[in-house]
Structures are given as C-alpha cells and as structure tokens.
C-alpha cells in the first residue's frame, strides 16, 4: 500500500526583472546594461532543525584493491567523504562551504550539462555555505552512523542540507562521492590519470552498460567505506542511483541495518530486477518517491520488491519532483525567484510545492525512519 502526503501547494512569489524607467539621455543600451549589471547570485541553504552544532571533516580514502572503472589510468579507486557529527559549541570555526572554489568552477561548467534547468552563468556557486563548522570538536560518545550516496551525476555536496540536519539531531553522517559519475570531485592533490578536480565521465544520461557500472561501483564504494572506517550496524540512504545503491548494499552487506531509497530504480535498464528486488529483504527499507517522477519503470521495479513479505514501506511526496530530496529543493526556487531558471525548469527539478514545507517533510521522513529502525 502506498502512503501519500502533500507537502503543500502554496506558490512562491515569482522574481521579476524590472526594466529601467528611463535611460540617461545619450546612453547606449550596452552602457546601461554595464552600469546596472547584477552581481552573481549567492544561494543559501536552510538551517538545521536539531539541537546540536555540527562539525565537518573531509576524508580521502584509497582502495588499492580496485581500479577505477571510469579511468583505468588512475590504478586505484579513490573516494572523497565528508564526516558530519554533533559538535561542541564554540566560536572561531568557519562554516564549511558547499563547494570549494575549484569545485564550484567545474560545477558552473558541468552542472547545466547534467541539469539543463540550471543557468550557465549568474550564480556564485562558491559562496553557498553549509551549516556545519570546519574544525569543530565532536561531542564525546558513540553515536549511530548513516552513509549517504548521491544521485547519478551529482556530487555528495548536493546532499548537504539533509546530512547536516541529521547530524544536528545526533547522528554521525558520512556523505560519499562516487568519482567518475559525479559532476565534480575535488581531491587533496593531483595524481596520474586525473586532475585535482575530477569531472564526470557521464555528462549525459547513462546507457545500460554505464548504469550497471554505476550501481556495481557505488555498492562496492559503500562497502569499502564500511571496511575503511570499521563500521558496524549502520544506516544507508541515497538519492536516485544512490538510492538504488543503498537498497542493493542492504541486500549484500549485513553490516547495514536499515536503508532509505530516495527514488532509485530497483532494476537494470533492460528491466532485469536487481537482487534486492528479486530476493526481498529482512531488514527495514523505505522507498520514498514523488508524484512528479513516478513512472512505469519505477513502479514495476518497486513492485517486485513489495511483492515479498518483509519490512519495506513506500511513501510518496505529492506536488514535488525528483530532486526535492537534495539541496536543489531550496536552491532551484531561489534561482527561479531571481529569473535564472524558468517556471517549467523549477517544476521539472523540484515540483511546485513550497520548499518551506518540502524541506521539513523530507527531513522528517528520513529522520523518523532511522529513529525507529536504527537504535542509538
């Protein structure tokens, strides 16, 4: 049975581009445009809702047992992580940026290739700050751990808001990049086979072979993180291809106690169900989707899993679209208000609903699931 709820239908105020009432006598249109040029838009992420301050630490992991599937010249599989956890309050710790200047420069170029609704200019992507603090000391004590896998084409940074919110409520959250299919990933240094900021090998939609490689690689990445950080009894959540990987990793690794699939398919592109769908699961799994993205393939692949007895639930957010589970839920409406994306573009990415309602709805959905199924 599908449980559906609507996060709200209030419309956002539309941004307007006003023309000048009059031009100075003799001024050319070009000089007027230069005189009144708008500075690049600075976007904001919503504050977390929990009682704890959040600290952020970046980790670089190297798996020497695997080669990179997208660029064999590298010779190893590298991952970049951000560890977010409750921190002691204190002054003097800077807020972590969503994107570093190097990553932001590449995202300006590659973001519109992956998401055509995004503007090619007019945004200072390096100016957006998260609500986590670099160098903040973690609160003492052990706490449950969650891993996050982003959607295909997206970097871990586009899941910052939800991850920081979970950490503000007492979780330790590890966001994982999957280099090669992420739009951009910045490493601490260059190495043979890649630059310091590595860009995606898949600027367009993946074909069947690439999708299979994405899923297999992401599952292996998540399992390597469990090994490298010596983690047991964790939760995993992911968006789109990351949701696919989270569900399949639950099937393959008993160290994962519960998982959330945020609108990821449970089959290959040829319709072959993934093992998690064919076999079912004996551990809790949430399938969360939107009415805007719902389609025959998604329904069919989820139905294979739901046909099994087991602790699997399905929820749907109405008035929304696929990327409402990411930072785009708040970033795209800001772009829309500034005239940097169209009404159709906003609807195609995050839907019509107000982010003041959708953001708390997504946060509550994920947080309450893990609170029930992953004991502290």
Secondary structure, DSSP 8 states (H G I E B T S, - for coil): -EEEEE--------------S---TT--HHHHHHHT----B--------SSSEEEEEEEEEEETTS--SS-GGG-SEEEEEEEEEEE---SS--EEESS-HHHHHHHHHHHHHH-TTS-SSSB-GGG-EEEEEET--B-SS---EEEEE--TB--GGGGHHHHHHHHHTT-EEEEE--TTTBSEEE-SS-BTTB-SEEE-S-SS---HHHHHHHHHHHHHHHHHHHHHTT--SEEEEEETHHHHHHHHHHHH-TTEEEEEEES--SB-TTS-B-HHHHH--SSEEEEEEETTT--HHHHHHHHHHHTS-SSEEEEEEETB-GGGGSTHHHHHHHHHHTTSS-HHHHHHHHBSS-HHHHHHHHHHHHHHHHHHHS--
